[in-house]
Amino acid sequence: MSYFRSTGLCSRWFSFSRDGFHATSIEDVIAATGMSSSAVYRYFGSKEEIIRASAEIGVARVREIFVALLDH
């Protein structure tokens, strides 16, 4: 996963958590990134894809935390 996809999801999560998934438009998400719409669409085709990628990253982070805790 590219740097943009892995680190740029924070602004999207902020938009979704603040306004909710259905109330957050793709334009809101694009504005939160500070990037052009073409740059965002290059990596994500829809809000659903953004949620899917965000969830995958979140699950991976939780897994890393549990692995680290179990290793200690």
C-alpha positions in Angstrom: 0.0 0.0 0.0 1.3 3.4 -0.9 2.3 6.1 1.5 -0.7 8.1 0.5 -3.1 5.3 1.1 -1.6 4.3 4.5 -1.2 7.8 6.0 -3.8 9.8 4.2 -6.6 7.8 5.7 -6.5 9.8 8.9 -8.3 12.8 7.4 -11.0 10.6 6.0 -11.6 8.9 9.3 -11.9 12.4 10.8 -14.6 13.3 8.3 -16.5 10.1 8.7 -16.3 10.2 12.5 -17.3 13.8 12.7 -20.2 13.7 10.2 -21.0 10.0 9.7 -20.5 7.9 6.7 -23.7 8.8 4.9 -23.5 12.5 5.6 -19.9 12.7 4.4 -19.6 13.3 0.7 -16.7 12.3 -1.4 -16.1 16.1 -1.9 -15.8 16.4 1.9 -13.2 13.6 1.9 -11.3 15.2 -0.9 -11.3 18.6 0.9 -10.0 16.9 4.1 -7.0 15.6 2.3 -6.0 18.9 0.8 -5.3 17.1 -2.4 -6.9 17.3 -5.8 -9.9 15.1 -6.7 -7.8 13.4 -9.4 -5.2 12.5 -6.8 -7.7 11.0 -4.5 -9.5 9.1 -7.3 -6.2 7.7 -8.4 -6.1 5.7 -5.1 -9.8 5.4 -4.2 -12.7 5.0 -6.5 -15.4 5.4 -3.9 -16.2 6.1 -0.2 -16.7 2.4 0.2 -13.2 1.7 -1.0 -11.9 4.3 1.5 -13.7 2.6 4.3 -12.4 -0.8 3.2 -8.8 0.4 3.1 -9.2 2.2 6.4 -10.6 -0.9 8.1 -7.8 -3.1 6.7 -5.2 -0.6 8.1 -7.1 -0.5 11.4 -7.2 -4.2 11.8 -3.5 -4.5 10.9 -2.6 -2.0 13.6 -4.7 -3.8 16.2 -3.1 -7.1 15.2 0.4 -5.5 15.6 -0.5 -4.2 19.1 -1.7 -7.7 20.2 1.3 -9.4 18.8 3.6 -6.9 20.6 1.6 -7.5 23.9 1.8 -11.2 23.5 5.5 -11.1 22.8 6.2 -9.3 26.1 
